[in-house]
Amino acid sequence: MRRLLVVFVGLAALVLLPFLLWGERLEAALDPALLAARMQAQGPLATLVALGLLWFDLVLPIPATAVMSALGFVHGALLGGLYGAAGSMAAGLTGYAICRALGPHGARAILGAEGLAEGERLFARVGAWLVLLSRWLPVFPEVVACMAGLARMHLPTFLVALAAGSWPMATAFAAVGAFGLERPGLALAASALVPPVIWLLVRPLALRAARSEPAAGDGPPPPDLRSG
């Protein structure tokens, strides 16, 4: 458990470092009003750039909420929210995929055998809630997505939880940009109730998919090589 915590804190530190170095400059350069004006002037290409910025939030201190607000200003709350969710999910899925691609041996080298076993148990029990709720917090989305990949969290469950957390948040910030809400906290507080409801509704389907998927070590029995 200690090594699992050390890796978690280490990943958080790696994510925080770019914020400390370049966060203020990027935040000033990506002011929502300025970004929205650029998007309106440059058209669809600027929307692709905005999606790329949300994707690079995995490794750079991108003010993702400002980008989502600008998407809402240009495209409206619903479409802007979908764009914002797509970019946020792309970042989360990339972190998950990179860490899962390390395989059991790579994960064991990073976490240790005991840490890997503890991580697998943790994400099997409450991984969906960790992924879902982390989307609303700074730093944690990237770290939790990477840890889920190391722990080889069930992919369909990860995707459902990722979507259930990303879409309401992105839509809330897109609504702030679209409608210029004077009290954005109200919109964010209301939409924060949506992810748990979505997960409770889709949880039975995710659990059914998890049970139907064979374990990583499952497969046909080895052939009997004994003579006779």
SEDOGU-58592 format. One record per residue (C-alpha): residue number from 1; residue in one letter; x, y, z. Coordinates in nm, 4 decimals. Example, Ala and Ser with C-alpha at 12.3 -4.5 7.8 and 13.67 -1.06 7.14 Angstrom:
! SEDOGU-58592
<pt 1, 'A', <1.2300, -0.4500, 0.7800>>
<pt 2, 'S', <1.3670, -0.1060, 0.7140>>
***
This chain:
! SEDOGU-58592
<pt 1, 'M', <0.0000, 0.0000, 0.0000>>
<pt 2, 'R', <0.2888, 0.2349, 0.0829>>
<pt 3, 'R', <0.4453, 0.1951, -0.2621>>
<pt 4, 'L', <0.1067, 0.2440, -0.4293>>
<pt 5, 'L', <0.0692, 0.5732, -0.2410>>
<pt 6, 'V', <0.4227, 0.6801, -0.3306>>
<pt 7, 'V', <0.3557, 0.6226, -0.7018>>
<pt 8, 'F', <0.0260, 0.8134, -0.6759>>
<pt 9, 'V', <0.1967, 1.1107, -0.5108>>
<pt 10, 'G', <0.4822, 1.0915, -0.7621>>
<pt 11, 'L', <0.2419, 1.1075, -1.0561>>
<pt 12, 'A', <0.0634, 1.4014, -0.8942>>
<pt 13, 'A', <0.3963, 1.5808, -0.8560>>
<pt 14, 'L', <0.4777, 1.5227, -1.2238>>
<pt 15, 'V', <0.1420, 1.6728, -1.3206>>
<pt 16, 'L', <0.1861, 1.9690, -1.0847>>
<pt 17, 'L', <0.5358, 2.0584, -1.2050>>
<pt 18, 'P', <0.4261, 2.2031, -1.5432>>
<pt 19, 'F', <0.1570, 2.4041, -1.3609>>
<pt 20, 'L', <0.4217, 2.5593, -1.1383>>
<pt 21, 'L', <0.6481, 2.6360, -1.4342>>
<pt 22, 'W', <0.4075, 2.7557, -1.7040>>
<pt 23, 'G', <0.0561, 2.7564, -1.5555>>
<pt 24, 'E', <0.0128, 3.1328, -1.5178>>
<pt 25, 'R', <0.1380, 3.2112, -1.8685>>
<pt 26, 'L', <-0.0872, 2.9513, -2.0294>>
<pt 27, 'E', <-0.3846, 3.0674, -1.8240>>
<pt 28, 'A', <-0.3309, 3.4248, -1.9408>>
<pt 29, 'A', <-0.2862, 3.3172, -2.3040>>
<pt 30, 'L', <-0.5995, 3.1020, -2.2952>>
<pt 31, 'D', <-0.8394, 3.3514, -2.1414>>
<pt 32, 'P', <-1.1949, 3.2290, -2.2278>>
<pt 33, 'A', <-1.3016, 3.5517, -2.4006>>
<pt 34, 'L', <-0.9810, 3.5725, -2.6031>>
<pt 35, 'L', <-0.9977, 3.2054, -2.6939>>
<pt 36, 'A', <-1.3637, 3.2323, -2.7981>>
<pt 37, 'A', <-1.2834, 3.5302, -3.0222>>
<pt 38, 'R', <-1.0054, 3.3329, -3.1908>>
<pt 39, 'M', <-1.2340, 3.0339, -3.2389>>
<pt 40, 'Q', <-1.5017, 3.2488, -3.4002>>
<pt 41, 'A', <-1.2456, 3.4072, -3.6312>>
<pt 42, 'Q', <-1.0749, 3.0853, -3.7388>>
<pt 43, 'G', <-1.3761, 2.8546, -3.7605>>
<pt 44, 'P', <-1.3615, 2.4721, -3.7459>>
<pt 45, 'L', <-0.9818, 2.4633, -3.7323>>
<pt 46, 'A', <-0.9886, 2.6490, -3.3996>>
<pt 47, 'T', <-1.2332, 2.3940, -3.2602>>
<pt 48, 'L', <-0.9881, 2.1165, -3.3488>>
<pt 49, 'V', <-0.7137, 2.3146, -3.1759>>
<pt 50, 'A', <-0.9357, 2.3450, -2.8672>>
<pt 51, 'L', <-0.9894, 1.9682, -2.8661>>
<pt 52, 'G', <-0.6144, 1.9233, -2.8970>>
<pt 53, 'L', <-0.5588, 2.1530, -2.6000>>
<pt 54, 'L', <-0.7948, 1.9442, -2.3880>>
<pt 55, 'W', <-0.6112, 1.6321, -2.4977>>
<pt 56, 'F', <-0.2731, 1.7841, -2.4066>>
<pt 57, 'D', <-0.4109, 1.8659, -2.0626>>
<pt 58, 'L', <-0.2779, 1.5194, -1.9806>>
<pt 59, 'V', <0.0787, 1.6529, -1.9791>>
<pt 60, 'L', <0.0537, 2.0348, -1.9990>>
<pt 61, 'P', <-0.1043, 2.2845, -1.7571>>
<pt 62, 'I', <-0.3930, 2.3661, -1.9888>>
<pt 63, 'P', <-0.6786, 2.5595, -1.8199>>
<pt 64, 'A', <-0.9331, 2.3052, -1.9409>>
<pt 65, 'T', <-1.2338, 2.4817, -1.7890>>
<pt 66, 'A', <-1.1492, 2.7978, -1.9848>>
<pt 67, 'V', <-1.1307, 2.5980, -2.3076>>
<pt 68, 'M', <-1.4667, 2.4332, -2.2303>>
<pt 69, 'S', <-1.6252, 2.7728, -2.1616>>
<pt 70, 'A', <-1.4956, 2.9023, -2.4935>>
<pt 71, 'L', <-1.6383, 2.5978, -2.6722>>
<pt 72, 'G', <-1.9746, 2.6717, -2.5117>>
<pt 73, 'F', <-1.9609, 3.0363, -2.6163>>
<pt 74, 'V', <-1.8975, 2.9397, -2.9791>>
<pt 75, 'H', <-2.1039, 2.6211, -3.0137>>
<pt 76, 'G', <-2.3659, 2.6464, -2.7397>>
<pt 77, 'A', <-2.3998, 2.4517, -2.4168>>
<pt 78, 'L', <-2.4951, 2.1122, -2.5632>>
<pt 79, 'L', <-2.2585, 2.0880, -2.8609>>
<pt 80, 'G', <-1.9838, 2.2717, -2.6766>>
<pt 81, 'G', <-2.0278, 2.0309, -2.3873>>
<pt 82, 'L', <-1.9948, 1.7340, -2.6200>>
<pt 83, 'Y', <-1.6776, 1.8773, -2.7707>>
<pt 84, 'G', <-1.5375, 1.9460, -2.4251>>
<pt 85, 'A', <-1.6242, 1.5976, -2.3026>>
<pt 86, 'A', <-1.4612, 1.4426, -2.6115>>
<pt 87, 'G', <-1.1362, 1.6283, -2.5483>>
<pt 88, 'S', <-1.1357, 1.5473, -2.1777>>
<pt 89, 'M', <-1.2107, 1.1810, -2.2424>>
<pt 90, 'A', <-0.9344, 1.1640, -2.5047>>
<pt 91, 'A', <-0.6842, 1.2797, -2.2425>>
<pt 92, 'G', <-0.8099, 1.0313, -1.9839>>
<pt 93, 'L', <-0.8155, 0.7414, -2.2270>>
<pt 94, 'T', <-0.4631, 0.8221, -2.3485>>
<pt 95, 'G', <-0.3251, 0.8159, -1.9941>>
<pt 96, 'Y', <-0.5060, 0.4888, -1.9258>>
<pt 97, 'A', <-0.3866, 0.3297, -2.2516>>
<pt 98, 'I', <-0.0208, 0.4311, -2.2080>>
<pt 99, 'C', <-0.0034, 0.2901, -1.8552>>
<pt 100, 'R', <-0.1983, -0.0242, -1.9403>>
<pt 101, 'A', <0.0315, -0.0860, -2.2375>>
<pt 102, 'L', <0.3163, -0.1334, -1.9891>>
<pt 103, 'G', <0.1570, -0.4700, -1.9098>>
<pt 104, 'P', <0.1664, -0.6629, -1.5821>>
<pt 105, 'H', <0.5468, -0.6781, -1.5754>>
<pt 106, 'G', <0.5835, -0.3040, -1.6231>>
<pt 107, 'A', <0.3143, -0.2282, -1.3653>>
<pt 108, 'R', <0.4788, -0.4663, -1.1196>>
<pt 109, 'A', <0.8142, -0.2962, -1.1718>>
<pt 110, 'I', <0.6568, 0.0412, -1.0879>>
<pt 111, 'L', <0.4178, -0.0576, -0.8105>>
<pt 112, 'G', <0.5783, -0.3734, -0.6796>>
<pt 113, 'A', <0.3908, -0.7019, -0.6519>>
<pt 114, 'E', <0.2072, -0.5995, -0.3354>>
<pt 115, 'G', <0.1267, -0.2515, -0.4640>>
<pt 116, 'L', <-0.0050, -0.3889, -0.7922>>
<pt 117, 'A', <-0.2283, -0.6389, -0.6126>>
<pt 118, 'E', <-0.3601, -0.3633, -0.3861>>
<pt 119, 'G', <-0.4211, -0.1344, -0.6847>>
<pt 120, 'E', <-0.6087, -0.4054, -0.8719>>
<pt 121, 'R', <-0.8297, -0.4677, -0.5678>>
<pt 122, 'L', <-0.8896, -0.0969, -0.5194>>
<pt 123, 'F', <-0.9903, -0.0287, -0.8788>>
<pt 124, 'A', <-1.2007, -0.3446, -0.8950>>
<pt 125, 'R', <-1.4000, -0.2235, -0.5929>>
<pt 126, 'V', <-1.4283, 0.1527, -0.6307>>
<pt 127, 'G', <-1.2382, 0.2339, -0.9516>>
<pt 128, 'A', <-1.5476, 0.3626, -1.1291>>
<pt 129, 'W', <-1.6200, 0.6105, -0.8512>>
<pt 130, 'L', <-1.2572, 0.7227, -0.8430>>
<pt 131, 'V', <-1.2549, 0.7876, -1.2178>>
<pt 132, 'L', <-1.5950, 0.9555, -1.2165>>
<pt 133, 'L', <-1.5374, 1.1904, -0.9240>>
<pt 134, 'S', <-1.1784, 1.2719, -1.0184>>
<pt 135, 'R', <-1.2961, 1.4525, -1.3335>>
<pt 136, 'W', <-1.4148, 1.7373, -1.1112>>
<pt 137, 'L', <-1.0821, 1.7880, -0.9363>>
<pt 138, 'P', <-0.7535, 1.9477, -1.0476>>
<pt 139, 'V', <-0.4565, 1.7158, -1.1076>>
<pt 140, 'F', <-0.6467, 1.4006, -1.0066>>
<pt 141, 'P', <-0.8087, 1.3222, -1.3465>>
<pt 142, 'E', <-0.4748, 1.2512, -1.5095>>
<pt 143, 'V', <-0.3321, 1.0671, -1.2098>>
<pt 144, 'V', <-0.6369, 0.8458, -1.1580>>
<pt 145, 'A', <-0.6555, 0.7606, -1.5295>>
<pt 146, 'C', <-0.2900, 0.6515, -1.5263>>
<pt 147, 'M', <-0.3349, 0.4502, -1.2079>>
<pt 148, 'A', <-0.6418, 0.2814, -1.3580>>
<pt 149, 'G', <-0.4280, 0.1760, -1.6532>>
<pt 150, 'L', <-0.1542, 0.0373, -1.4294>>
<pt 151, 'A', <-0.4146, -0.1546, -1.2281>>
<pt 152, 'R', <-0.5661, -0.2856, -1.5546>>
<pt 153, 'M', <-0.9118, -0.1611, -1.4656>>
<pt 154, 'H', <-1.1870, -0.3147, -1.6808>>
<pt 155, 'L', <-1.1898, -0.0995, -1.9976>>
<pt 156, 'P', <-1.5688, -0.0737, -2.0529>>
<pt 157, 'T', <-1.6182, 0.0225, -1.6879>>
<pt 158, 'F', <-1.3426, 0.2829, -1.7171>>
<pt 159, 'L', <-1.4981, 0.4309, -2.0324>>
<pt 160, 'V', <-1.8463, 0.4525, -1.8812>>
<pt 161, 'A', <-1.7161, 0.6171, -1.5646>>
<pt 162, 'L', <-1.4975, 0.8514, -1.7710>>
<pt 163, 'A', <-1.7952, 0.9621, -1.9796>>
<pt 164, 'A', <-2.0254, 0.9913, -1.6779>>
<pt 165, 'G', <-1.7798, 1.2278, -1.5122>>
<pt 166, 'S', <-1.6575, 1.4235, -1.8154>>
<pt 167, 'W', <-1.9814, 1.5059, -1.9956>>
<pt 168, 'P', <-2.1708, 1.6831, -1.7124>>
<pt 169, 'M', <-1.8618, 1.8846, -1.6154>>
<pt 170, 'A', <-1.7892, 1.9886, -1.9739>>
<pt 171, 'T', <-2.1543, 2.0795, -2.0311>>
<pt 172, 'A', <-2.1625, 2.2881, -1.7127>>
<pt 173, 'F', <-1.8609, 2.4943, -1.8163>>
<pt 174, 'A', <-1.9912, 2.5172, -2.1741>>
<pt 175, 'A', <-2.3187, 2.6533, -2.0309>>
<pt 176, 'V', <-2.1241, 2.9149, -1.8376>>
<pt 177, 'G', <-1.9620, 3.0236, -2.1626>>
<pt 178, 'A', <-2.2816, 3.0043, -2.3665>>
<pt 179, 'F', <-2.5165, 3.1868, -2.1314>>
<pt 180, 'G', <-2.2730, 3.4014, -1.9383>>
<pt 181, 'L', <-2.4167, 3.2818, -1.6091>>
<pt 182, 'E', <-2.3641, 3.5276, -1.3269>>
<pt 183, 'R', <-2.3460, 3.2423, -1.0757>>
<pt 184, 'P', <-2.1482, 2.9623, -1.2418>>
<pt 185, 'G', <-2.1209, 2.7862, -0.9058>>
<pt 186, 'L', <-2.4895, 2.7018, -0.9208>>
<pt 187, 'A', <-2.4533, 2.5350, -1.2601>>
<pt 188, 'L', <-2.1477, 2.3430, -1.1469>>
<pt 189, 'A', <-2.3102, 2.2327, -0.8210>>
<pt 190, 'A', <-2.6204, 2.1122, -1.0027>>
<pt 191, 'S', <-2.4228, 1.9241, -1.2667>>
<pt 192, 'A', <-2.2022, 1.7675, -0.9986>>
<pt 193, 'L', <-2.5062, 1.5636, -0.8974>>
<pt 194, 'V', <-2.5382, 1.4182, -1.2464>>
<pt 195, 'P', <-2.2309, 1.1883, -1.2646>>
<pt 196, 'P', <-2.3279, 0.9692, -0.9648>>
<pt 197, 'V', <-2.6819, 0.9364, -1.1026>>
<pt 198, 'I', <-2.5514, 0.8373, -1.4459>>
<pt 199, 'W', <-2.3190, 0.5793, -1.2939>>
<pt 200, 'L', <-2.5929, 0.4282, -1.0775>>
<pt 201, 'L', <-2.8094, 0.3904, -1.3887>>
<pt 202, 'V', <-2.5427, 0.2286, -1.6074>>
<pt 203, 'R', <-2.3621, 0.0353, -1.3329>>
<pt 204, 'P', <-2.5619, -0.2879, -1.3869>>
<pt 205, 'L', <-2.4646, -0.2911, -1.7553>>
<pt 206, 'A', <-2.0983, -0.2295, -1.6745>>
<pt 207, 'L', <-2.0953, -0.5069, -1.4138>>
<pt 208, 'R', <-2.2622, -0.7468, -1.6552>>
<pt 209, 'A', <-1.9971, -0.6695, -1.9183>>
<pt 210, 'A', <-1.7218, -0.7213, -1.6610>>
<pt 211, 'R', <-1.8568, -1.0632, -1.5630>>
<pt 212, 'S', <-1.8893, -1.1749, -1.9245>>
<pt 213, 'E', <-1.5307, -1.0803, -2.0135>>
<pt 214, 'P', <-1.2837, -1.3644, -1.9505>>
<pt 215, 'A', <-0.9997, -1.2957, -1.7142>>
<pt 216, 'A', <-0.6595, -1.2139, -1.8593>>
<pt 217, 'G', <-0.5257, -1.5561, -1.7764>>
<pt 218, 'D', <-0.8257, -1.7508, -1.8948>>
<pt 219, 'G', <-0.8044, -1.9576, -2.2069>>
<pt 220, 'P', <-0.8185, -2.3111, -2.3325>>
<pt 221, 'P', <-0.6365, -2.5663, -2.1191>>
<pt 222, 'P', <-0.2901, -2.6656, -2.2344>>
<pt 223, 'P', <-0.2708, -2.9780, -2.4457>>
<pt 224, 'D', <-0.1909, -3.3045, -2.2713>>
<pt 225, 'L', <0.1621, -3.3865, -2.3813>>
<pt 226, 'R', <0.1820, -3.7168, -2.2023>>
<pt 227, 'S', <0.2281, -4.0131, -2.4306>>
<pt 228, 'G', <-0.0504, -4.2624, -2.4635>>
***
